[in-house]
Amino acid sequence: MSGFKNFILTFFVAAVIFGLIAFGIVRFSDQALSIGGDQYSPETGAPGEVSKMPDNEDRDLSSLTGNSFTMLFVGTDYLPSVFKDYSVSPGAVDKDGFPARKREINADLIIVVRVDKDTGNCVTCAVPSETRISMGGLTMKLGELYSKKGVSTLADKVSALTGLPVDYYAVISAEQFKGLINAMGSVTYYVSTTMNYVNEELGMNISLKKGSQKLNGQKALDMLRFPAYSDGEISRRKCAVSFLQKLFQTWLLNSNESKAADLYNKYIGYFDACTLTLQDVTANADLIFSYSRMNQISYTYPGSATVIDGENYFAANVSVATDYFSKYKYQG
């Protein structure tokens, strides 16, 4: 089973994780979050974008301070409460008597967010972690690059897949994501479908009903790890992007800007790495907290699922993706 199914989000983000990460975490109330009534509805896996225009249609951001930027959110599958083989003693064997292998920590959720001042757009795109890539003569999945070469190399590869230079990145694990949500309070969110799934080996005991509900850290993580969508990873990635955008809509408000330093310092410790500093947040705060004025776009990374030598991969259509993002890559 793929590493992606061991976690998701995160996310930051969330992996929520992925929405929780970096500039997303520096603006919100310490009270329980209530994330709107919009219902997430999965679309087809065809490449394309879905836009949510601001109600006021005031998308001229030229007078704001701050520069366009691209941020990479990485959610890893590190779950030491479930998996005990991240370190292996010399001579240890697995259940079949073979030499035990150390479990690698891979990137399960990889989300690119482009905040573009000139166009007034904020584009969010999940790049499939199972994307088939070549590195140093070896073929691997994109998510495996995190454990083999590190997050900086992963960011470089994502830049190659999108044509966008990555200005900042943030990394959070599945376990840290759960703790972060609990530290902030419950999150009210519309769960798109009833989720029932049990896999003791993967530490999954998921039971969520369709509809709006409060999610604590464990339930939010369960939602983002859910592996039983009819279309596989397509709906999982779209759910993560939708969740992240909802968090942005809730947190990135002008009224929250004055709390930046306190909140940043309070929650930054939940992340394994974050290159977006408090100084960066301050310099770009005017732009960041104008999210409600931006055209909020979710873009489905183009390509298709494929099986090679019995292994599941995503075959990326890089030329289509880089053509789409080309209108942004010289900005910022």
Residue frames relative to the residue before (quaternion, step in Angstrom):
aa qw qx qy qz dx dy dz
M 1.0000 0.0000 0.0000 0.0000 0.00 0.00 0.00
S 0.5316 -0.6695 0.4133 0.3135 3.57 -0.87 0.91
G 0.6150 -0.5594 0.4164 0.3681 3.52 -1.25 0.54
F 0.5748 0.6118 -0.3768 0.3915 3.55 1.09 -0.67
K 0.6732 0.5012 -0.3043 0.4505 3.55 1.02 -0.76
N 0.5746 0.5794 -0.3861 0.4302 3.58 1.22 -0.18
F 0.8078 0.1221 -0.0940 0.5690 3.56 1.18 -0.23
I 0.3940 -0.6297 0.5766 0.3402 3.50 -0.10 -1.20
L 0.9391 0.2558 0.1764 0.1472 2.69 -1.29 -3.07
T 0.4540 0.7593 -0.4503 -0.1210 1.63 -0.51 -1.07
F 0.6846 0.6891 -0.1309 0.1981 1.40 0.13 0.39
F 0.6641 -0.3561 0.6266 0.1988 1.54 -2.43 0.71
V 0.6678 -0.0408 -0.7155 -0.2011 -0.07 0.46 0.77
A 0.2707 -0.5956 0.7152 0.2458 0.15 1.44 0.13
A 0.7106 0.5152 -0.1358 -0.4595 -0.77 1.22 0.37
V 0.5490 -0.4099 0.6989 0.2053 3.37 0.15 1.86
I 0.5323 0.6076 -0.4513 0.3793 3.11 0.98 -0.87
F 0.7152 0.5308 -0.0696 0.4493 2.14 0.13 -1.11
G 0.6662 0.3429 -0.2456 0.6150 4.32 0.83 -0.30
L 0.6495 0.4979 -0.3233 0.4751 3.46 1.16 -0.42
I 0.6252 0.6027 -0.3417 0.3593 3.49 1.12 -0.55
A 0.9014 0.0560 -0.0297 0.4283 3.45 -1.35 0.60
F 0.8545 -0.0044 -0.0566 0.5163 3.58 -0.61 -1.00
G 0.5774 0.5774 -0.3917 0.4239 3.59 1.18 -0.29
I 0.7093 0.4786 -0.2921 0.4271 3.58 0.94 -0.72
V 0.6457 0.5741 -0.3441 0.3675 3.58 1.06 -0.42
R 0.7765 0.2984 -0.2051 0.5156 3.58 1.18 0.09
F 0.5464 0.5774 -0.4990 0.3450 3.54 -0.34 1.16
S 0.5829 -0.5673 0.4428 0.3773 3.53 -1.29 0.28
D 0.5068 -0.6369 0.4841 0.3213 3.56 -1.19 0.53
Q 0.5377 0.6074 -0.4101 0.4168 3.58 1.26 -0.09
A 0.6870 -0.4487 0.3491 0.4526 3.55 -1.29 0.21
L 0.3904 -0.7366 0.5119 0.2072 3.56 -0.98 0.90
S 0.1192 -0.7597 0.6347 0.0765 3.53 -1.06 0.80
I 0.1144 -0.8387 0.5324 0.0079 3.55 -0.40 1.26
G 0.8025 -0.4492 0.2133 0.3298 3.43 -0.08 1.48
G 0.4949 -0.6745 0.4738 0.2749 3.51 -1.32 0.12
D 0.4085 0.7147 -0.4842 0.2964 3.58 1.24 0.06
Q 0.2831 -0.7625 0.5608 0.1547 3.53 -0.98 0.85
Y 0.3948 -0.7045 0.5424 0.2315 3.54 -0.94 0.95
S 0.0140 -0.7994 0.6000 -0.0259 3.56 -0.82 0.98
P 0.3819 -0.7504 0.4846 0.2369 3.62 -0.40 1.15
E 0.2430 -0.7537 0.5928 0.1463 3.53 -1.11 0.77
T 0.6902 -0.4144 0.3401 0.4860 3.55 -1.22 -0.29
G 0.5644 -0.6147 0.4315 0.3426 3.54 -1.25 0.27
A 0.3903 0.7344 -0.4791 0.2807 3.58 1.24 0.13
P 0.5457 -0.6101 0.4483 0.3592 3.59 -1.01 0.74
G 0.4023 0.7041 -0.5227 0.2630 3.56 -1.04 0.73
E 0.4038 -0.7084 0.5291 0.2349 3.49 -1.32 0.03
V 0.1845 -0.7264 0.6500 0.1258 3.49 -1.32 0.50
S 0.1473 -0.8244 0.5451 0.0400 3.57 -0.71 1.07
K 0.1305 -0.7361 0.6561 0.1032 3.52 -1.25 0.60
M 0.2331 -0.8002 0.5404 0.1155 3.56 -0.31 1.27
P 0.5172 -0.6276 0.4726 0.3395 3.60 -1.05 0.68
D 0.5838 -0.6180 0.4031 0.3387 3.55 -1.06 0.76
N 0.7248 0.4466 -0.2608 0.4551 3.58 0.98 -0.78
E 0.3261 -0.7890 0.4629 0.2384 3.60 1.30 -0.20
D 0.4779 0.6390 -0.4591 0.3905 3.60 1.20 0.40
R 0.0799 0.8424 -0.5219 0.1080 3.57 0.19 1.30
D 0.4670 0.6560 -0.4638 0.3695 3.59 1.26 0.20
L 0.0451 -0.8373 0.5439 -0.0327 3.55 -0.27 1.32
S 0.3604 0.7928 -0.4459 0.2068 3.57 1.31 0.07
S 0.6785 0.5028 -0.2953 0.4469 3.59 1.09 -0.60
L 0.5639 0.6220 -0.3794 0.3888 3.59 1.25 -0.22
T 0.4423 -0.6438 0.5409 0.3121 3.55 -1.19 0.50
G 0.6046 0.5358 -0.4173 0.4161 3.56 -1.16 0.59
N 0.3211 -0.7522 0.5540 0.1553 3.54 -1.25 0.54
S 0.6081 -0.5195 0.4484 0.3991 3.55 -1.26 0.43
F 0.0642 0.8007 -0.5938 0.0458 3.57 -1.07 0.66
T 0.2835 -0.7174 0.6104 0.1802 3.52 -1.38 0.36
M 0.0711 -0.8049 0.5891 0.0083 3.55 -0.88 0.99
L 0.2510 -0.7597 0.5881 0.1187 3.52 -1.05 0.89
F 0.1502 -0.7701 0.6170 0.0614 3.56 -0.87 1.04
V 0.0610 -0.8044 0.5909 -0.0120 3.57 -0.74 1.09
G 0.0788 -0.7743 0.6271 0.0313 3.57 -0.81 1.04
T 0.2186 -0.8050 0.5406 0.1096 3.58 -0.65 1.09
D 0.5119 -0.6615 0.4683 0.2846 3.56 -1.29 0.37
Y 0.3235 0.7687 -0.4939 0.2458 3.60 1.20 0.43
L 0.1351 0.7819 -0.5858 0.1648 3.57 -0.52 1.28
P 0.0893 -0.8501 0.5170 0.0442 3.61 0.38 1.18
S 0.5845 0.5680 -0.3850 0.4331 3.61 1.18 -0.31
V 0.7122 0.4035 -0.2333 0.5249 3.59 1.26 -0.41
F 0.7952 0.2381 -0.0992 0.5488 3.59 0.82 -1.02
K 0.2052 -0.8233 0.5258 0.0595 3.57 -0.77 1.10
D 0.6272 0.5790 -0.3175 0.4131 3.59 1.28 0.08
Y 0.2892 0.7496 -0.5420 0.2463 3.60 1.01 0.72
S 0.7412 0.1496 -0.1488 0.6372 3.57 1.31 -0.30
V 0.1573 -0.8006 0.5770 0.0384 3.56 -0.99 0.89
S 0.4097 -0.7146 0.5145 0.2382 3.57 -0.85 0.97
P 0.5931 -0.5652 0.4227 0.3874 3.62 -1.09 0.58
G 0.8159 0.2367 -0.1995 0.4884 3.56 -0.91 0.97
A 0.4514 0.6915 -0.4561 0.3318 3.60 1.26 -0.03
V 0.1675 -0.7743 0.6038 0.0879 3.57 -1.15 0.70
D 0.4870 -0.6446 0.4976 0.3160 3.54 -1.26 0.44
K 0.7611 -0.4037 0.2539 0.4396 3.58 -1.32 -0.02
D 0.6948 0.4460 -0.2697 0.4955 3.60 1.25 -0.40
G 0.6041 -0.6032 0.3409 0.3936 3.56 1.29 0.14
F 0.5369 0.6071 -0.4161 0.4122 3.59 1.25 0.09
P 0.6451 -0.5086 0.3756 0.4290 3.61 -1.16 0.43
A 0.4512 -0.7093 0.4763 0.2579 3.55 -0.80 1.04
R 0.2530 -0.7602 0.5833 0.1338 3.54 -1.08 0.82
K 0.4855 -0.6615 0.4971 0.2821 3.53 -1.01 0.84
R 0.4293 -0.7009 0.5098 0.2540 3.59 -0.87 0.95
E 0.3161 -0.7496 0.5535 0.1786 3.56 -0.90 0.93
I 0.3563 -0.6936 0.5811 0.2329 3.54 -1.24 0.52
N 0.0514 -0.8319 0.5519 -0.0265 3.56 -0.44 1.25
A 0.5242 -0.5986 0.4994 0.3427 3.54 -1.32 0.28
D 0.1771 -0.8104 0.5538 0.0727 3.57 -0.57 1.15
L 0.7825 0.1710 -0.0942 0.5912 3.57 1.10 -0.63
I 0.0074 -0.7928 0.6063 -0.0613 3.55 -0.74 1.12
I 0.0719 0.8193 -0.5580 0.1106 3.57 -0.31 1.26
V 0.2107 -0.7601 0.6076 0.0925 3.53 -0.95 1.01
V 0.0583 -0.7737 0.6304 0.0224 3.57 -0.96 0.92
R 0.1076 -0.7858 0.6084 0.0280 3.55 -0.76 1.10
V 0.1116 -0.7632 0.6352 0.0399 3.58 -0.67 1.14
D 0.0256 -0.8479 0.5267 -0.0549 3.56 -0.30 1.27
K 0.3385 -0.7896 0.4868 0.1584 3.52 -0.38 1.30
D 0.6723 0.5322 -0.3079 0.4122 3.60 0.90 -0.89
T 0.7587 0.3610 -0.1973 0.5050 3.59 0.97 -0.83
G 0.4048 -0.7071 0.4818 0.3225 3.58 1.18 -0.45
N 0.5412 0.6318 -0.3862 0.3985 3.59 1.24 0.37
C 0.0899 -0.7188 0.6807 0.1093 3.52 -1.32 0.52
V 0.0994 -0.8253 0.5559 -0.0047 3.56 -0.35 1.29
T 0.0892 -0.7866 0.6106 0.0208 3.56 -0.87 1.03
C 0.0509 0.8140 -0.5700 0.0996 3.56 -0.72 1.09
A 0.2531 -0.7438 0.6011 0.1464 3.56 -0.87 1.00
V 0.2047 -0.7590 0.6088 0.1067 3.57 -0.73 1.10
P 0.4721 -0.7138 0.4232 0.2974 3.64 -0.50 1.11
S 0.4371 -0.7149 0.4830 0.2541 3.57 -0.80 1.01
E 0.6702 0.4869 -0.2986 0.4739 3.58 1.22 -0.42
T 0.3035 0.7646 -0.5077 0.2561 3.60 1.27 0.33
R 0.3788 -0.7360 0.5198 0.2112 3.57 -0.81 1.04
I 0.0352 0.8045 -0.5877 0.0782 3.57 -0.69 1.14
S 0.2939 -0.7056 0.6057 0.2210 3.54 -1.36 0.18
M 0.0584 0.7868 -0.6095 0.0777 3.55 -0.97 0.91
G 0.8484 -0.0275 -0.0147 0.5284 3.56 -0.64 1.13
G 0.7099 -0.4556 0.2527 0.4739 3.57 1.08 0.73
L 0.6504 0.4884 -0.3130 0.4904 3.58 1.28 -0.02
T 0.3114 -0.7202 0.5875 0.1982 3.54 -1.18 0.67
M 0.1300 0.7861 -0.5897 0.1322 3.56 -0.88 0.96
K 0.5521 -0.5584 0.4854 0.3845 3.53 -1.36 -0.05
L 0.6358 -0.5596 0.3754 0.3764 3.53 -1.13 0.70
G 0.6671 0.5248 -0.3078 0.4299 3.59 0.90 -0.88
E 0.6251 0.5510 -0.3341 0.4405 3.59 1.16 -0.56
L 0.5327 0.6473 -0.3971 0.3737 3.54 1.22 -0.43
Y 0.5721 0.6085 -0.3749 0.4023 3.58 1.14 -0.62
S 0.7311 0.4132 -0.2465 0.4838 3.60 0.83 -0.93
K 0.7072 0.4852 -0.2693 0.4382 3.58 1.03 -0.72
K 0.8332 0.1707 -0.0458 0.5240 3.58 0.97 -0.83
G 0.5554 -0.6306 0.3889 0.3777 3.61 1.21 -0.26
V 0.6768 -0.5378 0.3336 0.3759 3.52 -1.28 0.42
S 0.6083 0.5590 -0.3717 0.4235 3.62 1.02 -0.62
T 0.6611 0.4805 -0.3000 0.4920 3.59 0.99 -0.83
L 0.6075 0.5396 -0.3448 0.4700 3.58 1.07 -0.72
A 0.6473 0.5150 -0.3174 0.4638 3.59 0.94 -0.85
D 0.6387 0.5237 -0.3241 0.4612 3.59 1.00 -0.80
K 0.6652 0.4933 -0.3069 0.4689 3.57 0.97 -0.83
V 0.6246 0.5175 -0.3409 0.4753 3.61 1.01 -0.72
S 0.6066 0.5419 -0.3475 0.4666 3.58 1.05 -0.69
A 0.6606 0.5021 -0.3029 0.4688 3.58 0.99 -0.84
L 0.6863 0.4907 -0.2803 0.4578 3.59 1.05 -0.73
T 0.7640 0.3386 -0.1848 0.5172 3.59 1.18 -0.48
G 0.4050 -0.6967 0.4910 0.3309 3.58 1.12 -0.61
L 0.6068 0.5513 -0.3506 0.4527 3.59 1.29 0.07
P 0.3789 -0.6842 0.5620 0.2691 3.60 -0.87 0.83
V 0.3316 -0.7374 0.5535 0.2000 3.59 -0.90 0.92
D 0.2669 -0.7955 0.5297 0.1239 3.56 -0.57 1.19
Y 0.7953 0.0431 0.0147 0.6045 3.57 1.06 -0.81
Y 0.0463 -0.7747 0.6251 0.0833 3.54 -1.27 0.37
A 0.1065 -0.7633 0.6337 0.0670 3.54 -1.31 0.46
V 0.1468 -0.7939 0.5889 0.0368 3.55 -1.01 0.90
I 0.0563 0.7760 -0.6255 0.0592 3.55 -0.97 0.93
S 0.3737 -0.7255 0.5322 0.2251 3.58 -1.05 0.74
A 0.6801 -0.4720 0.3632 0.4275 3.55 -1.29 0.27
E 0.6763 0.5004 -0.2934 0.4539 3.57 0.93 -0.90
Q 0.6623 0.4953 -0.3012 0.4747 3.58 0.98 -0.83
F 0.6019 0.5655 -0.3465 0.4448 3.55 1.07 -0.74
K 0.6492 0.5155 -0.3065 0.4679 3.56 0.94 -0.92
G 0.6754 0.4960 -0.2910 0.4617 3.56 0.95 -0.88
L 0.6332 0.5443 -0.3222 0.4460 3.56 1.04 -0.77
I 0.6511 0.5027 -0.3157 0.4729 3.58 0.93 -0.89
N 0.6565 0.5081 -0.3123 0.4618 3.59 0.94 -0.85
A 0.6484 0.5289 -0.3196 0.4447 3.57 1.01 -0.79
M 0.7046 0.4585 -0.2577 0.4764 3.57 1.08 -0.68
G 0.5554 -0.5633 0.4300 0.4351 3.58 1.10 -0.57
S 0.6965 -0.4809 0.3240 0.4226 3.57 -1.25 0.16
V 0.2668 -0.7359 0.6035 0.1519 3.54 -1.27 0.54
T 0.2446 -0.7652 0.5779 0.1440 3.58 -0.72 1.03
Y 0.1278 0.8030 -0.5581 0.1654 3.56 -0.60 1.17
Y 0.4358 -0.6800 0.5252 0.2678 3.56 -1.17 0.63
V 0.2371 -0.7679 0.5841 0.1139 3.57 -0.53 1.22
S 0.4542 -0.7689 0.3892 0.2257 3.55 -0.59 1.20
T 0.8079 0.0403 0.0167 0.5877 3.58 1.11 -0.61
T 0.5724 -0.5579 0.4536 0.3942 3.58 -1.19 0.41
M 0.1212 -0.8132 0.5690 0.0166 3.56 -0.83 1.03
N 0.1273 0.7592 -0.6267 0.1210 3.55 -0.63 1.17
Y 0.2571 0.7614 -0.5506 0.2259 3.57 -0.55 1.14
V 0.0397 -0.7939 0.6067 -0.0087 3.57 -0.91 0.98
N 0.1737 0.7370 -0.6403 0.1294 3.55 -0.93 0.98
E 0.2757 -0.8124 0.4928 0.1453 3.56 -0.06 1.32
E 0.6094 0.5728 -0.3524 0.4199 3.58 1.05 -0.71
L 0.7439 0.3599 -0.1957 0.5279 3.58 1.09 -0.76
G 0.4914 -0.6860 0.4164 0.3385 3.57 1.27 0.14
M 0.4836 0.6653 -0.4304 0.3718 3.57 1.11 0.66
N 0.1425 0.7291 -0.6619 0.0999 3.53 -0.95 1.00
I 0.0620 0.8612 -0.4912 0.1151 3.52 0.56 1.29
S 0.1351 0.7679 -0.6151 0.1171 3.55 -0.87 1.01
L 0.2111 0.7652 -0.5695 0.2135 3.55 -0.18 1.35
K 0.3161 -0.7407 0.5613 0.1910 3.56 -1.02 0.81
K 0.5697 -0.5804 0.4611 0.3549 3.52 -1.21 0.57
G 0.6459 0.5333 -0.3902 0.3822 3.55 -1.03 0.78
S 0.6633 -0.4986 0.3848 0.4043 3.53 -1.34 0.09
Q 0.1779 0.7827 -0.5722 0.1685 3.57 -0.86 0.99
K 0.5157 -0.6166 0.4911 0.3358 3.53 -1.30 0.32
L 0.1470 -0.7919 0.5907 0.0494 3.55 -0.86 1.01
N 0.2377 -0.7220 0.6282 0.1662 3.55 -0.92 0.94
G 0.7715 -0.3689 0.2252 0.4669 3.57 -1.23 -0.05
Q 0.6754 0.4964 -0.3018 0.4542 3.58 0.90 -0.90
K 0.6844 0.4842 -0.2950 0.4585 3.60 0.90 -0.89
A 0.6254 0.5224 -0.3400 0.4694 3.58 1.03 -0.72
L 0.6525 0.5019 -0.3061 0.4782 3.55 1.00 -0.84
D 0.6184 0.5442 -0.3372 0.4558 3.58 1.00 -0.81
M 0.6548 0.5204 -0.3166 0.4474 3.57 0.89 -0.92
L 0.7230 0.4502 -0.2461 0.4626 3.56 0.91 -0.90
R 0.6685 0.4708 -0.3005 0.4911 3.60 1.23 -0.36
F 0.4396 0.7346 -0.4509 0.2527 3.61 1.18 -0.45
P 0.1717 -0.8547 0.4867 0.0557 3.63 -0.51 1.18
A 0.6467 0.5973 -0.2870 0.3776 3.59 1.25 -0.10
Y 0.2505 0.7455 -0.5683 0.2420 3.60 0.97 0.77
S 0.5717 -0.6166 0.4180 0.3439 3.58 -1.08 0.68
D 0.7469 0.3566 -0.2106 0.5201 3.59 1.12 -0.59
G 0.5826 -0.6322 0.3623 0.3601 3.55 1.19 0.53
E 0.8577 -0.1594 0.1218 0.4734 3.54 -1.00 -0.91
I 0.4943 0.6771 -0.4387 0.3235 3.62 1.16 -0.36
S 0.7273 0.4165 -0.2486 0.4855 3.58 0.73 -1.02
R 0.5869 0.5676 -0.3766 0.4377 3.59 1.08 -0.60
R 0.6867 0.4721 -0.2863 0.4729 3.58 0.85 -0.95
K 0.6625 0.5044 -0.3170 0.4541 3.58 0.95 -0.80
C 0.6063 0.5415 -0.3489 0.4663 3.57 1.08 -0.67
A 0.6545 0.5155 -0.3123 0.4565 3.60 0.93 -0.88
V 0.6567 0.4974 -0.3071 0.4764 3.59 0.96 -0.87
S 0.6479 0.5217 -0.3148 0.4571 3.58 0.94 -0.89
F 0.6519 0.5198 -0.3035 0.4612 3.56 0.96 -0.91
L 0.6503 0.5203 -0.3036 0.4628 3.56 0.96 -0.91
Q 0.6694 0.4974 -0.3050 0.4598 3.59 0.89 -0.89
K 0.6311 0.5273 -0.3347 0.4601 3.57 1.03 -0.73
L 0.6376 0.5178 -0.3238 0.4697 3.56 1.04 -0.76
F 0.6287 0.5237 -0.3293 0.4713 3.56 1.01 -0.78
Q 0.6540 0.5281 -0.3150 0.4406 3.57 0.90 -0.93
T 0.6953 0.4754 -0.2621 0.4710 3.55 1.08 -0.77
W 0.7712 0.4113 -0.1965 0.4444 3.57 0.89 -0.95
L 0.7458 0.4477 -0.2418 0.4301 3.55 0.83 -1.00
L 0.2546 0.7656 -0.5265 0.2680 3.52 0.61 1.26
N 0.5907 -0.5831 0.4183 0.3689 3.57 -1.09 0.68
S 0.6438 0.5569 -0.3189 0.4168 3.57 1.05 -0.75
N 0.6699 0.5010 -0.2927 0.4632 3.60 1.22 -0.35
E 0.4678 0.7438 -0.4133 0.2390 3.57 1.23 -0.37
S 0.6503 0.5582 -0.3272 0.3980 3.60 0.98 -0.76
K 0.6838 0.5009 -0.2853 0.4474 3.63 1.20 -0.39
A 0.2989 0.8282 -0.4531 0.1395 3.58 1.29 0.02
A 0.7240 0.4671 -0.2787 0.4242 3.57 0.59 -1.12
D 0.6711 0.5074 -0.3069 0.4449 3.59 0.83 -0.95
L 0.7058 0.4647 -0.2707 0.4612 3.57 0.84 -0.95
Y 0.6123 0.5448 -0.3461 0.4566 3.57 1.02 -0.78
N 0.7008 0.4697 -0.2706 0.4637 3.57 0.83 -1.00
K 0.6439 0.5452 -0.3214 0.4300 3.59 1.07 -0.68
Y 0.8186 0.3023 -0.1166 0.4742 3.58 0.91 -0.91
I 0.5006 0.6796 -0.4367 0.3113 3.61 1.16 -0.29
G 0.5996 0.6043 -0.3516 0.3895 3.59 1.13 -0.54
Y 0.5855 0.5850 -0.3727 0.4195 3.59 1.23 -0.23
F 0.6812 0.4984 -0.2808 0.4568 3.59 1.23 -0.27
D 0.5074 -0.6499 0.4832 0.2946 3.56 -1.06 0.82
A 0.7869 -0.0703 0.0776 0.6082 3.55 1.07 -0.76
C 0.1144 0.7686 -0.6262 0.0637 3.55 -1.12 0.65
T 0.2118 -0.8089 0.5392 0.1001 3.57 -0.56 1.15
L 0.5438 0.5628 -0.4163 0.4629 3.58 1.27 0.01
T 0.1917 -0.8189 0.5356 0.0758 3.56 -0.34 1.26
L 0.6614 -0.4789 0.3817 0.4331 3.54 -1.29 0.18
Q 0.6054 0.5499 -0.3477 0.4585 3.57 1.12 -0.66
D 0.6378 0.5181 -0.3207 0.4710 3.60 1.03 -0.79
V 0.6397 0.5273 -0.3201 0.4586 3.56 0.97 -0.88
T 0.6668 0.5083 -0.3017 0.4539 3.56 0.90 -0.95
A 0.6715 0.5139 -0.2972 0.4434 3.57 0.93 -0.90
N 0.7776 0.3232 -0.1559 0.5162 3.59 1.10 -0.73
A 0.3366 0.7978 -0.4625 0.1908 3.59 1.28 0.07
D 0.6257 0.5564 -0.3468 0.4226 3.59 0.93 -0.83
L 0.6907 0.4543 -0.2637 0.4970 3.57 1.01 -0.85
I 0.6603 0.5345 -0.3160 0.4224 3.59 0.84 -0.97
F 0.7677 0.3761 -0.2028 0.4776 3.56 0.85 -0.93
S 0.5486 0.5309 -0.4273 0.4843 3.52 1.23 0.62
Y 0.2037 0.8230 -0.5057 0.1594 3.58 1.22 0.50
S 0.6453 0.5446 -0.3329 0.4197 3.61 0.96 -0.79
R 0.6644 0.4867 -0.3032 0.4793 3.60 1.22 -0.37
M 0.6060 0.5905 -0.3509 0.4012 3.60 1.23 -0.26
N 0.4780 -0.5872 0.5596 0.3369 3.51 -1.33 0.38
Q 0.1974 -0.8242 0.5258 0.0726 3.57 -0.30 1.29
I 0.0562 -0.8408 0.5354 -0.0573 3.54 -0.28 1.35
S 0.1155 -0.7345 0.6609 0.1019 3.56 -1.07 0.78
Y 0.1158 -0.8095 0.5754 0.0145 3.56 -0.74 1.09
T 0.3114 -0.7469 0.5624 0.1698 3.56 -0.84 1.02
Y 0.4028 -0.7227 0.4987 0.2582 3.56 -0.59 1.12
P 0.4124 -0.7566 0.4532 0.2281 3.62 -0.71 1.07
G 0.4531 0.6541 -0.5226 0.3061 3.53 -1.10 0.77
S 0.3149 -0.7481 0.5542 0.1841 3.55 -1.25 -0.21
A 0.5460 -0.5979 0.4768 0.3422 3.54 -1.26 0.49
T 0.0189 0.7927 -0.6084 0.0331 3.54 -1.09 0.73
V 0.2605 -0.7408 0.5968 0.1652 3.56 -1.24 0.46
I 0.0041 0.7935 -0.6059 0.0561 3.58 -0.73 1.10
D 0.8363 -0.0669 -0.0147 0.5440 3.56 -0.64 1.16
G 0.7213 -0.4702 0.2319 0.4526 3.52 1.01 0.93
E 0.6310 0.5170 -0.3269 0.4771 3.60 1.28 0.05
N 0.3979 -0.7206 0.5204 0.2272 3.57 -0.98 0.90
Y 0.0130 0.7867 -0.6151 0.0508 3.54 -0.89 1.03
F 0.3151 -0.6647 0.6224 0.2676 3.50 -1.45 0.06
A 0.2402 -0.7653 0.5832 0.1283 3.57 -0.76 1.08
A 0.2473 -0.8161 0.5105 0.1101 3.57 -0.27 1.29
N 0.2741 -0.7082 0.6226 0.1889 3.55 -1.13 0.74
V 0.1776 -0.8540 0.4823 0.0803 3.51 0.33 1.32
S 0.6399 0.5444 -0.3407 0.4219 3.59 0.95 -0.79
V 0.6489 0.4989 -0.3173 0.4789 3.59 1.02 -0.77
A 0.6678 0.5115 -0.3042 0.4470 3.57 0.93 -0.89
T 0.6967 0.4618 -0.2882 0.4673 3.58 0.82 -0.94
D 0.6014 0.5401 -0.3608 0.4652 3.59 1.12 -0.56
Y 0.6409 0.5242 -0.3217 0.4594 3.57 0.99 -0.83
F 0.7515 0.4083 -0.2163 0.4710 3.58 0.83 -0.99
S 0.4499 0.7317 -0.4382 0.2647 3.60 1.22 -0.23
K 0.6240 0.5560 -0.3481 0.4245 3.60 1.10 -0.56
Y 0.7090 0.4379 -0.2478 0.4941 3.57 1.28 -0.24
K 0.6137 0.6530 -0.3562 0.2649 3.59 0.97 -0.78
Y 0.6917 0.4388 -0.2995 0.4891 3.62 1.13 -0.36
Q 0.5545 0.5889 -0.4003 0.4307 3.58 1.27 0.15
G 0.8041 0.3291 -0.2111 0.4479 3.57 -1.16 0.53
